[in-house]
């Protein structure tokens, strides 16, 4: 499967077959590690970027409707609309 349909799973480190509980657990674990306030000031920009990616992935994968669209059409369709037909 192309990267457009697996990036969020890779970001959270879960399989595409992961359920909501596994997705939430992975998000919580990574959010604690990469939260900008829990990292040294020198790494603030990098941790903020990583944390933002984690939040975006969790927002999509934790919502059953968004997850279904993402799995079927990829990230582009979430941001630009589902193709007709």
Backbone torsions as a table, in degrees:
resi	resn	phi	psi	omega
1	UNK	NA	145.3	-175.0
2	UNK	-73.9	164.6	-175.9
3	UNK	-63.2	-28.7	-179.5
4	UNK	-61.5	-25.1	-178.0
5	UNK	-106.7	2.0	-179.0
6	UNK	-126.2	-6.8	-174.7
7	UNK	-58.7	-43.2	-178.7
8	UNK	-66.1	-37.6	177.4
9	UNK	-65.6	-41.9	178.5
10	UNK	-64.5	-39.2	179.9
11	UNK	-59.7	-43.0	-180.0
12	UNK	-87.0	-11.1	179.4
13	UNK	70.5	36.5	178.6
14	UNK	-121.5	159.6	176.8
15	UNK	-78.1	159.7	178.7
16	UNK	-66.8	-15.0	178.7
17	UNK	-93.3	5.4	-177.4
18	UNK	-64.8	141.6	177.6
19	UNK	-89.7	178.2	-175.7
20	UNK	-61.0	-37.2	-179.7
21	UNK	-67.0	-41.3	178.6
22	UNK	-66.4	-38.6	178.2
23	UNK	-65.2	-45.1	179.9
24	UNK	-64.0	-41.7	180.0
25	UNK	-64.5	-42.6	178.8
26	UNK	-64.1	-41.2	179.0
27	UNK	-62.6	-48.7	-179.2
28	UNK	-58.8	-43.8	-178.9
29	UNK	-62.5	-47.7	-178.1
30	UNK	-72.8	-33.6	179.4
31	UNK	-63.2	-37.5	177.7
32	UNK	-65.9	-35.4	-179.0
33	UNK	-75.8	-40.7	-170.9
34	UNK	-103.1	4.4	-180.0
35	UNK	-61.7	133.0	-176.8
36	UNK	-57.6	-31.8	-179.6
37	UNK	-78.3	-11.0	179.6
38	UNK	-101.1	5.1	-178.1
39	UNK	-118.4	157.5	178.3
40	UNK	-59.1	149.9	-178.3
41	UNK	-58.0	-32.5	179.9
42	UNK	-63.7	-26.9	-178.0
43	UNK	-103.9	14.8	-173.9
44	UNK	-60.0	-45.8	-178.4
45	UNK	-63.6	-43.2	-179.9
46	UNK	-66.6	-44.0	-179.4
47	UNK	-68.9	-35.2	177.0
48	UNK	-63.4	-43.7	179.0
49	UNK	-62.4	-45.1	179.5
50	UNK	-65.2	-42.1	-179.7
51	UNK	-64.9	-39.6	177.6
52	UNK	-62.5	-41.5	177.5
53	UNK	-63.3	-40.6	178.0
54	UNK	-62.2	-44.5	-179.6
55	UNK	-63.6	-41.5	179.1
56	UNK	-63.1	-46.0	179.6
57	UNK	-62.7	-42.9	-179.7
58	UNK	-66.1	-40.1	179.8
59	UNK	-58.4	-40.5	-179.2
60	UNK	-76.6	-49.6	-173.0
61	UNK	-74.2	-19.6	179.1
62	UNK	-86.4	-13.0	178.7
63	UNK	-99.6	116.8	-175.2
64	UNK	-57.7	-36.8	-179.0
65	UNK	-72.0	-46.6	178.6
66	UNK	-63.2	-38.3	179.6
67	UNK	-63.5	-42.0	179.7
68	UNK	-63.6	-43.2	178.0
69	UNK	-64.0	-44.4	179.9
70	UNK	-61.5	-45.2	-179.3
71	UNK	-64.2	-35.7	-175.9
72	UNK	-85.4	-43.0	-172.0
73	UNK	-115.0	-16.8	179.1
74	UNK	95.6	178.2	-175.5
75	UNK	-64.9	-37.7	-178.1
76	UNK	-57.0	-42.5	-178.3
77	UNK	-68.2	-31.3	176.7
78	UNK	-64.9	-37.5	-175.6
79	UNK	-89.1	-23.5	-173.4
80	UNK	-122.5	3.1	179.8
81	UNK	99.4	150.3	-179.8
82	UNK	-78.2	136.0	178.2
83	UNK	-64.6	145.1	179.7
84	UNK	-77.5	149.1	175.0
85	UNK	102.1	NA	NA
